[in-house]
Amino acid sequence: MKRFKQFIVMLLSVAMLLSNSALTFAETKDISSDKKALFEEQVKEVQSYMDSHPVGLTLNEQTQTFNVPLSNGENATVKITLTKPGYSLARDIYTAKLGTWNIDYNVTIPPSGSIKLRGTFKVTHVPNMSSSSLDCPKFNVTGSSISAVPPQGHSITDKGSSYRTVQTNHEYEISGYVTYNFSGQYTANYYVSMLLYCKTNSGSERDKIYVDTELSM
């Protein structure tokens, strides 16, 4: 009888252990799902904000910074940066605007890390703003790259970038993706892109290159 009681106690212990393990596993899955839903919502909030804040860039070195309020009380940061090797050494403003430029789309969303998409393009023509003729910059994209910093304790398993011509000399798309591995619980793909284009060939905006950014999961 004593051995039978010991056997029953052992079975109950095993059953409780399995029950606790199943509960822990279920909680882990729920937590992962909740986090992924949060990240997706934050991405949508950033995109909605940027959709209502058009970015027009004159051809000089600059950074435009956007602090995006999120529904969880934190802020995401979006930076559009335009740089040109040798810009400060150019003999005149016209020469400074021609040649090779880098444009960076950098988005940071706590706590899901940051992503930077870079496009390289060459400006071959800029409009004479003292003239009333219809004109706008001419350029072509020559390269792309992407880098990322994952959340602490997580990793990047894949990434890539590319570019394509929409309209020769006037419109190009640069795109990329990053795959995060969140502690082996799940993976998430982030997709980013920039559309570079001339918005108008008349008025005071005709010397600018516009940038539409896209962020999704």
C-alpha positions in Angstrom: 0.0 0.0 0.0 2.9 2.4 0.8 4.5 1.7 -2.6 1.1 2.4 -4.3 0.8 5.8 -2.5 4.4 6.7 -3.5 3.5 5.8 -7.1 0.4 8.0 -7.0 2.4 10.9 -5.6 5.0 10.5 -8.3 2.4 10.5 -11.0 0.8 13.7 -9.6 4.2 15.4 -9.5 4.9 14.5 -13.1 1.5 15.8 -14.1 2.0 19.1 -12.3 5.4 19.5 -13.9 4.0 18.9 -17.4 1.1 21.3 -16.7 3.5 24.0 -15.6 5.7 23.5 -18.6 2.8 23.7 -21.0 1.6 26.9 -19.2 5.0 28.5 -19.5 5.2 27.6 -23.2 1.8 29.1 -23.8 2.7 32.3 -22.0 5.9 32.6 -24.0 4.0 32.2 -27.2 1.5 34.9 -26.1 4.2 37.3 -25.1 5.9 36.8 -28.4 2.7 37.4 -30.2 2.0 40.6 -28.2 5.4 42.0 -28.9 5.1 41.3 -32.6 1.7 43.0 -32.7 3.3 46.0 -30.8 6.1 46.3 -33.3 3.7 46.1 -36.2 1.5 48.9 -34.7 4.6 51.1 -34.2 5.7 50.6 -37.8 2.2 51.7 -39.0 2.3 54.8 -36.7 5.7 55.8 -38.1 4.5 55.3 -41.7 1.3 57.3 -41.1 3.3 60.2 -39.6 5.8 60.3 -42.5 3.0 60.1 -45.1 1.9 63.6 -43.7 5.4 65.1 -43.6 6.8 65.3 -47.2 10.6 65.7 -47.5 12.0 68.0 -50.1 15.8 68.4 -50.2 17.9 71.1 -51.8 21.3 69.9 -52.9 23.4 70.7 -49.9 24.5 68.7 -46.9 21.8 68.4 -44.4 19.8 66.2 -42.0 16.0 66.4 -41.5 14.9 64.9 -38.2 11.4 63.8 -37.3 10.4 62.8 -33.8 7.4 60.5 -34.1 5.1 60.1 -31.1 4.0 56.5 -30.5 0.8 55.3 -28.8 2.9 53.5 -26.1 4.3 56.9 -24.9 7.7 56.5 -26.6 9.1 58.3 -29.6 10.5 56.9 -32.8 13.1 58.9 -34.7 13.4 59.2 -38.5 16.4 61.0 -40.1 16.9 61.8 -43.7 20.5 62.8 -44.3 22.1 64.1 -47.5 25.9 64.1 -47.7 28.4 64.6 -50.5 32.1 63.7 -50.4 34.1 66.8 -51.1 31.1 69.1 -50.8 33.0 71.8 -48.8 35.9 71.7 -51.2 33.9 72.6 -54.3 34.9 75.9 -56.1 31.4 77.2 -56.4 27.8 76.3 -55.5 27.0 74.9 -59.0 30.0 72.6 -58.9 29.0 71.6 -55.3 25.6 70.4 -56.4 26.9 68.2 -59.2 28.4 64.7 -58.7 27.9 61.9 -56.3 25.7 62.1 -53.2 24.6 59.8 -50.5 21.1 59.8 -49.0 20.3 57.9 -45.8 16.9 56.9 -44.4 17.5 56.1 -40.8 14.6 54.9 -38.6 14.9 54.1 -34.9 11.9 52.6 -33.0 12.3 51.6 -29.4 12.7 48.8 -28.4 12.9 47.2 -31.9 16.3 48.7 -32.9 17.3 50.8 -35.9 17.6 50.5 -39.7 19.6 52.6 -42.1 18.9 52.4 -45.9 21.5 54.2 -48.1 21.2 55.3 -51.7 24.0 56.7 -53.8 23.1 58.9 -56.7 24.9 61.1 -59.2 23.6 64.6 -60.1 24.3 65.5 -63.7 22.3 68.7 -64.0 20.8 71.4 -61.7 18.3 74.1 -62.8 19.3 77.8 -63.1 17.1 79.3 -60.4 17.6 82.8 -61.9 15.9 81.7 -65.1 12.1 81.2 -65.6 12.6 78.2 -67.9 11.0 74.9 -66.9 13.7 72.7 -65.4 14.6 70.4 -62.5 17.6 68.3 -61.3 18.7 65.3 -63.4 20.2 62.4 -61.5 20.7 58.6 -61.5 21.0 56.2 -58.7 24.2 54.1 -58.8 24.1 52.0 -55.6 22.3 51.0 -52.4 23.1 49.4 -49.0 21.4 48.6 -45.8 22.6 48.2 -42.2 20.8 47.7 -38.9 21.2 47.5 -35.1 19.0 44.9 -33.6 17.4 45.2 -30.1 19.7 44.1 -27.3 19.9 40.3 -27.0 18.5 39.7 -30.5 20.2 39.2 -33.9 20.0 39.9 -37.6 19.7 36.8 -39.8 19.4 38.4 -43.2 19.4 41.7 -45.0 19.6 43.1 -48.5 19.0 46.2 -50.7 18.4 47.1 -54.3 17.3 50.0 -56.6 15.4 50.5 -59.8 14.7 53.2 -62.3 11.1 54.5 -62.4 11.8 57.4 -64.9 15.3 57.9 -66.2 17.0 61.0 -64.8 14.0 61.9 -62.7 12.7 59.1 -60.4 14.2 56.1 -58.7 13.3 53.6 -56.0 15.7 52.3 -53.4 14.6 49.5 -51.2 15.8 47.0 -48.6 14.8 44.5 -45.9 16.2 43.3 -42.6 15.2 40.0 -40.8 15.4 40.1 -37.0 15.5 37.0 -34.9 14.0 37.8 -31.5 15.7 35.3 -29.1 14.6 32.4 -31.2 11.0 32.9 -30.3 10.0 34.4 -33.8 11.5 36.3 -36.7 10.3 39.5 -38.2 11.0 41.2 -41.6 11.2 44.9 -41.8 10.9 46.5 -45.3 12.2 50.0 -46.0 12.3 52.1 -49.2 12.9 55.6 -50.6 11.4 57.0 -53.7 13.6 59.9 -55.0 11.9 62.2 -57.6 11.5 65.7 -59.0 8.2 67.0 -57.9 7.9 70.0 -60.2 9.8 71.8 -63.0 8.6 75.3 -62.1 8.5 77.6 -59.2 10.7 77.7 -56.1 10.6 74.0 -55.5 12.1 72.9 -58.9 15.7 72.7 -57.5 14.7 70.1 -54.9 14.7 66.3 -54.9 11.8 64.9 -53.0 11.9 61.7 -50.9 9.0 59.5 -50.0 9.9 56.9 -47.4 8.1 53.6 -46.8 8.3 51.3 -43.7 6.4 48.1 -43.3 6.5 44.6 -41.8 
